[in-house]
Amino acid sequence: MIEQARALRRFALAAIVAVSIFAIGGATGSIAQTIPQMTIVIYNNSPDADVYPLMSFPGQTPDEWLQGFFKVKKGELDTKKYASAGTTRMYINCCAAGERGIPPGRSVTIKLPLYSPLVTVIDPTKPRQLIEWWQGGNINLYQSPKTSGPPQALLSLWRDSTQKAIRFASGPPNCAGAATCHIYSTTTGNPKPNEPQQLVEFTLGAAPANPNGAKAGQPYYLFDPKNVDYDVSYVNSAYLPVVMEPFGNELVGYVGAPTSIDGFQGAVADFLKSANLAKGWPLYIADDGKVVPGKVPSVLEIMAASVVNAPGKPNDGKWVAPPKFRPAPANSAPIARLIALWQDCQHGGSDPTCPLINDATALLRANFENYIANYKKNGQTGWGCDQNKQPHPPSPAKLTDLQLLQHLYGWVQFNEHCGAKANLLQDTPGYADSARRQSYQKVKNQFDELQYWKDVLKGDYGSFHPYVALIHGPTFLDAPYTYAYSVDDAVGNMQTDGTGLIIAVGGTKNLPNPDHATPNVNFNYAYKSLSTGNFFKKFGRCKPKPDTPTNRNFSSFAVPVGVSKKVSDCLITFIDNLNRDYQFRIAANHLPNTWPWFHKGIDTDPAAHAPVAASCSKNTNPVIRKEWCDFIFVYRKRLDDARSTIEYHVQIREPPPKS
């Protein structure tokens, strides 16, 4: 792990501040709005490559973030949609004359407001009044040898004839820190998968449903300006080594691949040469007809792009021709092996993975049958299926092996021509009851076991999904803290507190926290006493003074277990409505991996109180020591999933009565 330069570290730490806000015009009326802002910092840690970030924003209709921000009520949701303009691209240090992206050892900083008005006064009932920057953002990272100029694929986008300059009424993103941004609208969507770029994804902020949203005068959505959700999208393909962590939250370590570009490319080359695993793996064909070197698609990506979707046609559900990969998936030895394994299992094969494969396949078949049976029943299901179209495939007899495998490797439901939440896998009839032998969660656990078969993290690779070996395998990229398949959420997707994102290409240098991400300890506090009305006003996470206002709807916060910065280094503080101070920390000799397992009576178990007893006894108020400290307890809980995931919890009592 590369040691951070002292000056750069001081700069990064000084920049980590609470969420910034600034006033601009374009409000829904004549009064200027105070708009929250997040920070994105991108580092190029490579010594010999220029990195070119391209950010794209899809637009939302309706926009729940803005409905939450502007406190839209339930009865107004269908009119005050705050529809964001369509796809917007932001080229960073590219591609005007002389611009060379992010040179080696340099960085850029971009300040993203929640939205930017396109008109003087926003009408929330009309489209194209604003651009919202926080939801569903993509960053496509390109690279080229230093000083050689932008790669041709990026220059082709730059010359896109549909791009139009945007006239902002006020408050566009602020590209500081050696960044020049060119912002355009476009109708051609995001960069194509067959380009030499690595995708990372993010959502900034959150708009959870308001528990009181149905009440008169209450907004339907709440708005949280200090939440970040992000991942490196190796679930689709692997091209560049990228790590990500939150800006404004040093507690959380990175996810992604922390190697150099040369090391990454070497691991990819070794994977593609591995005779019994990936020799003959399909690679993308670029628009010029040549193979994209060094970019490996996942099975999910290969299946999604290579199975014909042509209802009623003879080739429906068969391989796409001409193929989009070389060799064609139909002629690829590793793809042929995984299909043959699945087919053999369907006919009584004896491979040890067959019981897992067959159970997962049975769930997908049951989900498909439910899709066919209920497609015409929108009134009962609320699926929103297009009644002007027929279900696709139209019947079990028309469902091909490739279509089934496409859904299996994507772990997605059958819902063609229906709403995104229609026919969810977890709602499949016969699998919703957790007490059944084959509940959804049990089958999902088996699917996870297949991905890691036999023991990918120890270099023992199976044939169901070789791509997982590329990402997580110790003999290849050795990146266990990132996505490798569609529902690899335990190690891939991160959602945490933050005021932006930090992204680094080519290693962990310059990251405020150079350690990998770890599980969280969840500090769950009772916000308010039902008997006395006393409540916590603020809490402090790893701070001597409470500085974060509590929220009665979200009375929990997380602190990572940590690697070099451990949860035991973190002082937890509160202040209540009577201005009484509270504090405790986890004892260093009672770290989470030693906590008692959850059991009936855990709240009275001395071992569950021991990790906080010594520090909590230092509170000066005797009422707090007796009526609060003595009721804090901790525990571990093992989830019923394939990895036997362990959760860590600290349960904190409400403020005690006044002394």
N, C-alpha and C positions, 0 to 999 in steps of 0.2 A: 504494500500500500504506500503510495507516494506521499512523502511529507509535504505539508502545505507551506508555501512561502509565507514568512511572517507578515510582510506588508500586505499581501493579498488577503490573508486571513483577517487582519485588522479591518481592512476595507469591507469585507463581506459581513463581519460581525457588526460594524457600525451601521451598515445599511439595513439590518434586520430590525424593523420597527413595527408598531401596531399599524393596522390598516389605515392607509392614507385616504383623505377625502379632499375634494376640491369643488368649488362652486362654478357652474357653467350655466349658460342659457338653455333654452329648449325645453322648459318644463311644460307640464300640462296646464297652462295658464301663464300668467306673466311673472310669477315668482320663480327665481332661480332655484334649482335643486342642488342639494349636496350629494354628489355621486361617489360611491365607494370606488376604490381603485386597488388593483393588485399588481404585483411586480413579478416579472419573469426575467431571470438571468440565465444566459446560455454561455457556457465555457467551452472553448476548444483546447483540450489538453494534448492534442496530437502535435508532435514536433515537425511534421513534414506534410501536412494536409490542411487546406482551407476548408472550412465547414460553412455551408450555406443553409440557413434555416428559412423555410417557407411556412408561414402560418396561414391557416384557412378556417373560416367560421361559417357554418352552414345556415344560420338564421332559424328562428323558431316561430311557429304559429299554432296555437297561442304561445306566448312566452310566459311560463309560470314564474320565472325569476322576477320579471318586471311586474307581474301581477302581485307577487309578494312584496316587492319593493314599494310599489305604489298603493298597497293595502286595498286591493280590489276585493269587493265582497262577493259572496256566492252568487247572488242574483245578477251580477255584472260580468261574470266570467265569459259569457258568450258574446258580449259586445266589446268590452274593454280588453282586447286580446294583446295589445302592444306588439303586433306582428313585426318581427325583425326583418330587415331586408335580406335578400337571398345571399348566395355564397359570396364571401368577401375574402380576397387574398391579400396577405401582407408579405412583401419581399423585404428581407432584412439584408442590407448592404449588397444588394443585387437588384437589377442586373444592368444598371447604367454604366457608361464608360468609366473604367478605373475602379469599379467596386469589386471587392474580392471576398465577400462574406466575412467570416471571422477568421483572421489569420492565426497561425499557431501561437499558443500561449496567451491569447486575448479573449475578451468576453464582450457581450452586449447586454444592455438592460432595457427592457420595454415595460412601460407603465400602462396597464390596461384598465380603463374605466369600465364600470358595469355596462354602460351604453354611451353612444354618441348620437346626438340629435342630427337629423338631416333637414329639419325644418325649424323655424323659429319657435313655433308653438306646437307641441305634439298632440295629435288627435289619436287617442288609443284605439278608436274604432276603425282606423284606416291603416292600410298596409304601407310599408316603405317610408315610415316616419323616422326610423332610427336604425342603428346597428347595435345589436347586443353582443358583447365580446366574451362573455364568461361561460356560456353553455356549449358543450360539445366541440371544443376547439381541437384542431389537429396541428401538429408541427411535423413537417416532413423535412428530414435532415439529409442534405446532399453533401458530397465531398469531392474534391479534386486535388491533384498535386499542387503544392503551394505555388502561388504566382502564375498558375496556368490558366486561370480564369474559370468562370462558371461551367459546370458540365452541360453538355448539349441538351439533355433532357430538361434541365431547368430553363435554359435559354428558349426552348420551344414553348414552354408555358409563358414566359415573358412576352413572347410574340403572339400570344393568343389573340385572335381578332375580336373575340367577344369581350375582352377586358375594357372597362371604362373607368376613367378617373371619378372619384367620389368627391362631391362638394359637401363638406360638413358645415352645419350651422354653427357648431362650437364643439369643443372638447374631444378631438380625436385622440387616439393613443399617443403617448409621448415616448418617442424612441430616443433615449438618452444613452450614456455609457458607450460611446463609440458606435452607435447604431443609427443608420439612416433607413427609414421605412418608406416603401412605396405601396400605397393601398389602392386596390382596384376592386370593382365588382366584376363578376363573371357569370356566365351561364353554363360553363363546361364542367363545373364541379371540382372535386379534389384531384390531386395528381393520381395517375393510374398506378396500380400495383406493379406493373412491369417496368417501372422506372427505377434507377439506382438511387434509392432513398430509403431511410428508416423512419417509420411512422411512430410518433408518440402522441398520446391522447390525454386530454385534461377536461375537467369541468371545475370551474371556480365558483365558490359560493354554494348555497343550497336553498331550496324553497320547500321545506316540509309542510305537510298539511297542518293547519291549525286545529288542535283538538276542539276548539270552540268555534270553528269556522262556520258552523251552521247557525250560530246565534246572530241576532240582529246587531248591526254595527261592527261586527268582527270581520277582519280580513280572512279570506278563505285559505291563503297560504301565509306562512311566516317567511321571513327572509334572514338568512345567516350569511354575513359578509366575510366570515373567517373560516370557511371550510374549503378544502381542496381535495380533489379526487383525480387520480392520474395513474398512468401505466405506460411502460414501454411495450409497444404492440408486437412483441415477438410471436404472439398467437397467430399472426398472419404470415410474417416472414422475418428473416434475420439478415441484416445487411451491415449495420454499424454497431459498435459498442457504445451504449448510452446508459447513463444512470440518472435517476431523478430523486429529489427529496423536496420537502416543503420549504418555502421561503418564510422566515419569521417563526420558525419552530425548530430549534437545534436538537430537540429531543429525539426526533425521528430520523433514522438512518435511511440509506438509499435502497431503491430497487433498481434492477437492471443488470447489465453486464459490465463489470468494472475493469475490463482489460484494455489494452492499447488497440489501435486499429490494426497494426501488424499481427498482434496476437490473435485478434478476432478472425482476421482473414486466414491465418494459419489453421485455426481450429475448424473453420468451415471447410478448408481444403482437405484436412484429415477426415472429416465426416464424409465428404463426397467420395473419398477413396476407399472407405471402409467396405471391404468385400462382402461381408455378411450382413451389413446394416443398410448402407445407403449408396453403394456404387450403382450408378444408373439413375440417380434421383432426378426427377423432372426439374428443370430450371426455366425461369421466365424467358420468353422471346420478346425482345424490345420491338418498337415500331419499325426499326430498320431491318428487322428479320434476324438479327443476331441475338445470341444468348446473352443475358445480363450476367456478367461474371460476378461471382461472390455473393449473390443474393439467393437465399434458399427459401422457397415457399413451404409452408406447413401443409399437412394432409388436408386440413380444413380448407385452406386456400386453394389447393389443387382441385379438391372435389367441388368447391363452390364455383370455380371457373370452368370446369371441364365436363359438366353433365348438362346435356341439352334440355332446355326448358321450352318445349314447343307443343302445347296441348293439341292432341288430335293428330299429330304428325307421326309418321313411322319411326322417326329417329328420337322421339321424345324419351327422355330418361337414359339415353345412350351417350357415348363419348362425343364431345364436341369435335367437329372436323371443319377446317383444319385445326389442329391442336394449338393451344396457347402456351404450351411448354415443350421443351426438348430435353430428353426424349419425350415423346407423347406418353401420357400416363398409361395408355393401353400397352405400350412397349417397354415400360419401366419395370425392371426386375423387383425393386423393393415395393412398388405399388402393387404389382402382381402378387407378391408374397402375402401382403396384408389382406388382399381381397380373397386369395385362396384360403388363407387361415379362417377368415370369417365364413366362407362358403362351406368349408370342411366342418366347422362347428355346427352349422345348420343341419348337417346330415349325420350327426352323431359322432363327430371327431373326438379324439381322445386327448388333444392338447390340453394341458392344465389350465389354459386361459378360457377354454370353451364354456364352462359354466358361467363365467363372468360375461363373456361375449353374448351368450344366449339370453341371459337375464336382461342385459341392456337392450338387446334387439327386441325382446318380447315387449318391453316397455314402449319402444318406438312404434311397434306394430299396433299395440293397444291405443296409443295416442293417435295413430293414423285412422284407425277404425272410428274413434270418437270424432275425429274431424269430419269424416264422411257422413256419420250419422247425424251430426248437428249443424252442418253447414247452412242448411235452410231454416234454422231456428233462431234467427237473430233476436226475436222477441223474448225468447226464453234464456238465451245464453249471453246476450249483449256483445257478441263477438264482432258485430259490424261487418260481416262478410258481404261482398259485392254480389247482390242477387242477379245482376246482369251477366255474371260469369259463372262458370261451373267450377266445382272443386278440382284441384289439380295436385296429384293424379286423381282421376275420377272414381277409381274403385281399387280394392285390394288386388284385383287381377291385373290392373295396369301399373301397379307400383313395381318399379324395377329394382334390382339389387343396388345399382348405383345411386338411385334416389334415396334408398334406405341408408346406405353408407354415408351419403352426403349429410343426412340429418344426424346420423350416429356420431360421426367425427366432429360435427359442429355442435352436438348436444343441443339441438334446437327442435322445437315442436313443429308439427305440420299445421300451417295456418295460411297457406297461399290465398290471396285475395281477401284476407280478414285483418282485423286489427292486430297490432303488435302483441297485445296481451291475451289474444284468443288462444284457447287450447293449450295453455302452459303445461309443460311436462309434469310438473308437480300436481296438477289438477287432473291427471289422467285417471279415469274411472278404474277402481280396483287397486290404485296405488296411493290414494290420499290418506289412508288409515295407517298411522305409524305402527299399530300393533300387528299388522299383517306381515307375513313372512317376506313378501316382496313389496314393501312400501317404497315410495319414491326415494326417500333418503337412503335406504339400504341399497337400492339399485345404483343410485348416484355414487355411493361409496365404492361399489364394485367397478363402476366406470373409472373412478380415480385410481383404483388399484391397477386397472389395465394400463393406464398411462405410465405408471411408475414401474411396471412389470419388467424384470423381476425385482431389481432394486437399482433403479437408475442412479440414485444419489451415490451409490457405491460402485458404479461402473458395470453393473450386471444388466445388460440391455436385452429387452425382448423385441418381438417383431410386430406387436399390435400398432405401435406408434413410434417409429424410430426417431421422428423429429424431436420428441421430448428428450431423447438422449443427446441430441445436438445442444439443446439449451441448458439442460440441467446436468448432463453427464460430466464427471470429473476429468475424462480424457478428451473432452471437447471444450465447449465454452465455459463449463463449470460455473453456471450462473443460476443457483437455486432460488434466488430471490427475485424472480420475475416470471411473467407468463410464459407457458410453453404450449398450452392448449386452452380451449374456449372457456372452461370453467375452473381454471387453475387459480382461483381467487385467493386461496390461502397464502400464496406467495407472490401474486402478480399485481393485483389492483390495490391501491392504497387510498384510503379516505381518512383525513385527519385535519387537525386545526392548522391553519397557516394563512399567510397574507400574500401568497403567490407560490411560484415554483422555481427551483434551481435545477438546471439541466447541464450535464457535462458529457462531452463526447471524448472518448479515449482515455478513461481513467477517472479516479476519484479526487484528483487534485482540485483544490479550491472549494470542496464541499465543506460547509460548516460542521457537519457530522460525517466523518469519513468511515463510519461503521455501517454494516448492512442493517436493514430493518429487522426488528424483533417483534414478538407478540406484545400486546399491550397489557398493562394492569388497569382494570376499570375501577375507578373510584366513584361509587354510587352513593350519593348523599340524599337524605330526606330533606327536601327544601324547606318545609314548614311544619310546625307542630299543630296538629289538629285541636289540641286541648288549650294551648296558650296563645296561638297565633304567632309566636316567635318564628322568624325566618332568617335564613342566611342571605345577606346582601351581596357579598362578593366572595370569591375564592382566589387563592394564589397557587399556581402550579409551579413548583420549584422556585418560589419567590418568597422572601421574608414578609412581604406585605401583600394582602389580597388585592388584586387589581382587575379581576374579571367579573363583571356583573353576573349574578346567577340568573338562570332562566327556569321558571317553574315547570316548563314543558320538557326541559332537557336537563335533568338533574344528575348528570354524570359527566365525567371527563376521563381522559386516558393519559397514562404515562408509559412509554415503552419500558419493557424489562431492561433493555440496553445491553451494550457490550462493554465499552470503556466508560461510558456515562451511564451508570446504573440507576435504577429506580430508587435505590437506597440513598443516593446522593440528593434526592429531590425532597425538599421541605414542602409539606402541604399546609396551607393556611386558609382560614375563613374569618369573616367578620359578620356579626348578625345585626339585626335591627336595633339592638340595645347597645351597639358598638363594643361588644365583647369580642376579644381576639381568641382564636383557636389555632393550634398547630400540632402537627405530629409528622413523623417520617417512618418509613420502613427500616427496620434494623438491618445492618449489614450482615449479621449472623443469622438472619431469618429471611433470606431471599426467596422469591416466589416459587422456585423449584423445590423448596422444602415445606411449603404450606400444607396443611391438612386438606384432604379431599372433602368435598361437600358431603354432608350427611345430615340426617335428622338430628337436630340438637346442636348443629355447628355453632349457633350463636352463643352457646354456653360452654363450648370446648375451650379450656385454657390454652391449648396450642394455637387456636385461632385468634386469640387476643395477644399472645406473646410478641408477634412482630411489631406491634405499635405501642405496647404498654410502657416501655421505658421512656420513649420520647414524649408520649402524650402526658406522662406524669409531670412534665416540666411546665405545663400550663400553670400560671399563677393563681387563677381563679379556682377555688376548691369545688365550686358547683360544677364547673366544666370537667374537672378531673373525675368527680364522682358520678355525675349524671350524663356525661358525654363520653369521656375516654373509656370508661368501663364497658361501653356498649359497642365499641368499634371492633369488628372482627374481619378476618380474611379467610379465603379458601381457594382451592383449585377445583376446576370442574372439567371432566373429560367429555368431549362431544362424541356423538355417535356418527363419526365419519371415517373415511378411509385412512386418514392420517392420525386418528385419535387425537384431534386437536385439543389442546389444553387452554382453557380460559382462566384468567386470574382476576379475582374480585376483592375489593375492599368495601365493606358495607359501613356507612357512616350515619349515625343517628341525627335526628333533627336537633335544633338548639334546645337546651333544657329550660325549665322555668327560671324566672328571675330569682336571684338569691335574696 
